[in-house]
Amino acid sequence: MKIGLWLFGALLVACGIILMASGGIGMDAGPTSLVYSQLGYDALPEIAFRPRGIASLACLAAGIGLLVFTNRDAWQQTGGY
């Protein structure tokens, strides 16, 4: 049971990272790299979370929560430090 929860938590964290890297943060003015090359740091306020970014934050939070829940008593199972 714990191995399944641990693997599912790791899968959620991985999906969250992939979703964030593949368009979770963006700009309305066009591709982020092009806007930064034209405007520099003046483009920083234009960055916003896309729907994919919100989903990635949810995946990250759920995955980290599952990993913490699964490992909360691991020190007791191994006899301490």
PyMOL CGO cylinders between C-alpha atoms (Angstrom):
from pymol import cmd
from pymol.cgo import CYLINDER

trace = [
    CYLINDER, 0.00, 0.00, 0.00, 2.71, 2.47, 0.97, 0.3, 1, 1, 1, 1, 1, 1,
    CYLINDER, 2.71, 2.47, 0.97, 4.79, 1.66, -2.09, 0.3, 1, 1, 1, 1, 1, 1,
    CYLINDER, 4.79, 1.66, -2.09, 1.79, 2.43, -4.31, 0.3, 1, 1, 1, 1, 1, 1,
    CYLINDER, 1.79, 2.43, -4.31, 1.18, 5.77, -2.55, 0.3, 1, 1, 1, 1, 1, 1,
    CYLINDER, 1.18, 5.77, -2.55, 4.86, 6.62, -2.74, 0.3, 1, 1, 1, 1, 1, 1,
    CYLINDER, 4.86, 6.62, -2.74, 5.00, 5.87, -6.47, 0.3, 1, 1, 1, 1, 1, 1,
    CYLINDER, 5.00, 5.87, -6.47, 1.78, 7.79, -7.14, 0.3, 1, 1, 1, 1, 1, 1,
    CYLINDER, 1.78, 7.79, -7.14, 3.16, 10.79, -5.22, 0.3, 1, 1, 1, 1, 1, 1,
    CYLINDER, 3.16, 10.79, -5.22, 6.38, 10.68, -7.23, 0.3, 1, 1, 1, 1, 1, 1,
    CYLINDER, 6.38, 10.68, -7.23, 4.35, 10.44, -10.45, 0.3, 1, 1, 1, 1, 1, 1,
    CYLINDER, 4.35, 10.44, -10.45, 2.30, 13.49, -9.46, 0.3, 1, 1, 1, 1, 1, 1,
    CYLINDER, 2.30, 13.49, -9.46, 5.44, 15.50, -8.70, 0.3, 1, 1, 1, 1, 1, 1,
    CYLINDER, 5.44, 15.50, -8.70, 6.96, 14.49, -12.04, 0.3, 1, 1, 1, 1, 1, 1,
    CYLINDER, 6.96, 14.49, -12.04, 3.77, 15.43, -13.91, 0.3, 1, 1, 1, 1, 1, 1,
    CYLINDER, 3.77, 15.43, -13.91, 3.70, 18.79, -12.11, 0.3, 1, 1, 1, 1, 1, 1,
    CYLINDER, 3.70, 18.79, -12.11, 7.27, 19.56, -13.17, 0.3, 1, 1, 1, 1, 1, 1,
    CYLINDER, 7.27, 19.56, -13.17, 6.58, 18.54, -16.77, 0.3, 1, 1, 1, 1, 1, 1,
    CYLINDER, 6.58, 18.54, -16.77, 3.38, 20.59, -16.93, 0.3, 1, 1, 1, 1, 1, 1,
    CYLINDER, 3.38, 20.59, -16.93, 5.16, 23.65, -15.54, 0.3, 1, 1, 1, 1, 1, 1,
    CYLINDER, 5.16, 23.65, -15.54, 8.06, 23.30, -17.95, 0.3, 1, 1, 1, 1, 1, 1,
    CYLINDER, 8.06, 23.30, -17.95, 5.82, 22.80, -20.98, 0.3, 1, 1, 1, 1, 1, 1,
    CYLINDER, 5.82, 22.80, -20.98, 3.84, 26.02, -20.83, 0.3, 1, 1, 1, 1, 1, 1,
    CYLINDER, 3.84, 26.02, -20.83, 2.66, 26.47, -17.28, 0.3, 1, 1, 1, 1, 1, 1,
    CYLINDER, 2.66, 26.47, -17.28, 3.99, 30.02, -17.15, 0.3, 1, 1, 1, 1, 1, 1,
    CYLINDER, 3.99, 30.02, -17.15, 3.64, 32.35, -20.11, 0.3, 1, 1, 1, 1, 1, 1,
    CYLINDER, 3.64, 32.35, -20.11, 2.84, 35.77, -21.51, 0.3, 1, 1, 1, 1, 1, 1,
    CYLINDER, 2.84, 35.77, -21.51, 0.00, 37.09, -23.63, 0.3, 1, 1, 1, 1, 1, 1,
    CYLINDER, 0.00, 37.09, -23.63, 2.40, 39.02, -25.85, 0.3, 1, 1, 1, 1, 1, 1,
    CYLINDER, 2.40, 39.02, -25.85, 3.92, 35.86, -27.32, 0.3, 1, 1, 1, 1, 1, 1,
    CYLINDER, 3.92, 35.86, -27.32, 6.58, 33.30, -26.47, 0.3, 1, 1, 1, 1, 1, 1,
    CYLINDER, 6.58, 33.30, -26.47, 8.29, 34.15, -23.21, 0.3, 1, 1, 1, 1, 1, 1,
    CYLINDER, 8.29, 34.15, -23.21, 11.81, 34.01, -24.63, 0.3, 1, 1, 1, 1, 1, 1,
    CYLINDER, 11.81, 34.01, -24.63, 10.99, 36.46, -27.43, 0.3, 1, 1, 1, 1, 1, 1,
    CYLINDER, 10.99, 36.46, -27.43, 9.27, 38.92, -25.13, 0.3, 1, 1, 1, 1, 1, 1,
    CYLINDER, 9.27, 38.92, -25.13, 12.24, 38.87, -22.73, 0.3, 1, 1, 1, 1, 1, 1,
    CYLINDER, 12.24, 38.87, -22.73, 14.68, 39.41, -25.60, 0.3, 1, 1, 1, 1, 1, 1,
    CYLINDER, 14.68, 39.41, -25.60, 12.73, 42.49, -26.70, 0.3, 1, 1, 1, 1, 1, 1,
    CYLINDER, 12.73, 42.49, -26.70, 11.73, 44.00, -23.35, 0.3, 1, 1, 1, 1, 1, 1,
    CYLINDER, 11.73, 44.00, -23.35, 14.29, 42.65, -20.88, 0.3, 1, 1, 1, 1, 1, 1,
    CYLINDER, 14.29, 42.65, -20.88, 13.24, 42.75, -17.23, 0.3, 1, 1, 1, 1, 1, 1,
    CYLINDER, 13.24, 42.75, -17.23, 10.38, 45.12, -18.09, 0.3, 1, 1, 1, 1, 1, 1,
    CYLINDER, 10.38, 45.12, -18.09, 8.48, 42.00, -19.20, 0.3, 1, 1, 1, 1, 1, 1,
    CYLINDER, 8.48, 42.00, -19.20, 8.55, 40.49, -15.71, 0.3, 1, 1, 1, 1, 1, 1,
    CYLINDER, 8.55, 40.49, -15.71, 5.10, 41.83, -14.66, 0.3, 1, 1, 1, 1, 1, 1,
    CYLINDER, 5.10, 41.83, -14.66, 3.62, 40.27, -17.80, 0.3, 1, 1, 1, 1, 1, 1,
    CYLINDER, 3.62, 40.27, -17.80, 4.29, 36.70, -16.62, 0.3, 1, 1, 1, 1, 1, 1,
    CYLINDER, 4.29, 36.70, -16.62, 1.17, 34.83, -15.58, 0.3, 1, 1, 1, 1, 1, 1,
    CYLINDER, 1.17, 34.83, -15.58, 0.17, 31.29, -14.71, 0.3, 1, 1, 1, 1, 1, 1,
    CYLINDER, 0.17, 31.29, -14.71, -1.66, 29.54, -17.52, 0.3, 1, 1, 1, 1, 1, 1,
    CYLINDER, -1.66, 29.54, -17.52, -4.31, 26.89, -16.80, 0.3, 1, 1, 1, 1, 1, 1,
    CYLINDER, -4.31, 26.89, -16.80, -1.59, 24.28, -17.27, 0.3, 1, 1, 1, 1, 1, 1,
    CYLINDER, -1.59, 24.28, -17.27, 0.46, 26.10, -14.61, 0.3, 1, 1, 1, 1, 1, 1,
    CYLINDER, 0.46, 26.10, -14.61, -2.40, 25.95, -12.11, 0.3, 1, 1, 1, 1, 1, 1,
    CYLINDER, -2.40, 25.95, -12.11, -2.77, 22.22, -12.80, 0.3, 1, 1, 1, 1, 1, 1,
    CYLINDER, -2.77, 22.22, -12.80, 0.97, 21.77, -12.31, 0.3, 1, 1, 1, 1, 1, 1,
    CYLINDER, 0.97, 21.77, -12.31, 0.85, 23.50, -8.93, 0.3, 1, 1, 1, 1, 1, 1,
    CYLINDER, 0.85, 23.50, -8.93, -2.02, 21.21, -7.90, 0.3, 1, 1, 1, 1, 1, 1,
    CYLINDER, -2.02, 21.21, -7.90, -0.04, 18.13, -9.03, 0.3, 1, 1, 1, 1, 1, 1,
    CYLINDER, -0.04, 18.13, -9.03, 3.04, 19.32, -7.16, 0.3, 1, 1, 1, 1, 1, 1,
    CYLINDER, 3.04, 19.32, -7.16, 1.10, 20.01, -3.96, 0.3, 1, 1, 1, 1, 1, 1,
    CYLINDER, 1.10, 20.01, -3.96, -0.74, 16.68, -4.07, 0.3, 1, 1, 1, 1, 1, 1,
    CYLINDER, -0.74, 16.68, -4.07, 2.43, 14.75, -4.90, 0.3, 1, 1, 1, 1, 1, 1,
    CYLINDER, 2.43, 14.75, -4.90, 4.50, 16.36, -2.15, 0.3, 1, 1, 1, 1, 1, 1,
    CYLINDER, 4.50, 16.36, -2.15, 1.62, 15.81, 0.27, 0.3, 1, 1, 1, 1, 1, 1,
    CYLINDER, 1.62, 15.81, 0.27, 1.47, 12.11, -0.59, 0.3, 1, 1, 1, 1, 1, 1,
    CYLINDER, 1.47, 12.11, -0.59, 5.24, 11.74, -0.24, 0.3, 1, 1, 1, 1, 1, 1,
    CYLINDER, 5.24, 11.74, -0.24, 5.21, 13.43, 3.17, 0.3, 1, 1, 1, 1, 1, 1,
    CYLINDER, 5.21, 13.43, 3.17, 2.23, 11.33, 4.28, 0.3, 1, 1, 1, 1, 1, 1,
    CYLINDER, 2.23, 11.33, 4.28, 3.87, 8.11, 3.13, 0.3, 1, 1, 1, 1, 1, 1,
    CYLINDER, 3.87, 8.11, 3.13, 7.25, 8.87, 4.75, 0.3, 1, 1, 1, 1, 1, 1,
    CYLINDER, 7.25, 8.87, 4.75, 5.99, 10.41, 7.99, 0.3, 1, 1, 1, 1, 1, 1,
    CYLINDER, 5.99, 10.41, 7.99, 6.86, 7.39, 10.14, 0.3, 1, 1, 1, 1, 1, 1,
    CYLINDER, 6.86, 7.39, 10.14, 9.76, 5.92, 8.15, 0.3, 1, 1, 1, 1, 1, 1,
    CYLINDER, 9.76, 5.92, 8.15, 12.19, 6.64, 10.99, 0.3, 1, 1, 1, 1, 1, 1,
    CYLINDER, 12.19, 6.64, 10.99, 10.13, 4.40, 13.31, 0.3, 1, 1, 1, 1, 1, 1,
    CYLINDER, 10.13, 4.40, 13.31, 10.21, 1.53, 10.82, 0.3, 1, 1, 1, 1, 1, 1,
    CYLINDER, 10.21, 1.53, 10.82, 13.99, 1.65, 10.55, 0.3, 1, 1, 1, 1, 1, 1,
    CYLINDER, 13.99, 1.65, 10.55, 14.67, 1.88, 14.29, 0.3, 1, 1, 1, 1, 1, 1,
    CYLINDER, 14.67, 1.88, 14.29, 15.61, 5.53, 14.37, 0.3, 1, 1, 1, 1, 1, 1,
    CYLINDER, 15.61, 5.53, 14.37, 18.76, 7.08, 13.02, 0.3, 1, 1, 1, 1, 1, 1,
]
cmd.load_cgo(trace, "trace")
